[in-house]
């Protein structure tokens, strides 16, 4: 059985334009909160939450306030009128996010809704809450540009992070460059995403990133392999995994030969973490099926995070094609949501 994965590949090809559109959309949005902020909370689930994790990592050393991500019905106890809450749901109908939205309002937080429609759009309109209307018709995980960049621009508008023009231009260039090399018409010998998909086929991908740099990318690769390729995948981060997960590689050879490891590096990594990668490879390299090491590209952390993300996205779609599976539908998520309704 062959399958072309056309819809998801089309969405991937459009990512650089999506990013530009997302920035323009948020720049044109009026946000009238004039209070001071102590923290930022992004509340959402799945594809709508991961933009929050990109924001958290990106802002960690650039914003005076902490960003946290909430994937739950309830918000953390510290949320108050000095909290900026982004309620993000692509469909606008995710019950955990709707519950957290109500709680944010009740606590007097400054709420900004990000959605393509659904109940969240209706509520925000009714409540007079600023609301970023992003285009619909995509799978949430294919809308990462819309689910991340507007949050960054709103933070910039509220003086919680400083102007990012150079970074955004670099991101556009880096994504276009990477996209050209990953496109379906580029044959496997020159296409790193097709090569990785082949390595992952019939294996269990385990993605290791780095706290504060590639951690969200590693989580994203895992999620994309789960949802697009309909296959198991796991992720973890250095340095923490050097203190536990590494010991799991003492398991029987039979088990470990199924594990295909990827190390996601960034120029932004602490030099001691790079040393840890090197030693980790030396210690466990022979035990697992293989280790592929990859660095993000571009001149800033934003570009390096998203070029790696782009590579993982394409890889997951090519893996779906190898498995003869349509990457777009996520029937088990729909089934579960329907059973809960
Ligand atoms: C990703 C995906 C899920 C949803 C999640 C929340 O493509 O399908 O991870 O993102 O179930 O739904 P939304 O994003 O509509 O709030």
Boltz pocket constraint, residues with backbone or C-beta under 6 A from the ligand:
constraints:
  - pocket:
      binder: B
      contacts: [[A, 45], [A, 46], [A, 47], [A, 48], [A, 88], [A, 89], [A, 90], [A, 91], [A, 92], [A, 93], [A, 94], [A, 97], [A, 139], [A, 140], [A, 141], [A, 142], [A, 227], [A, 330], [A, 333]]
      max_distance: 6.0
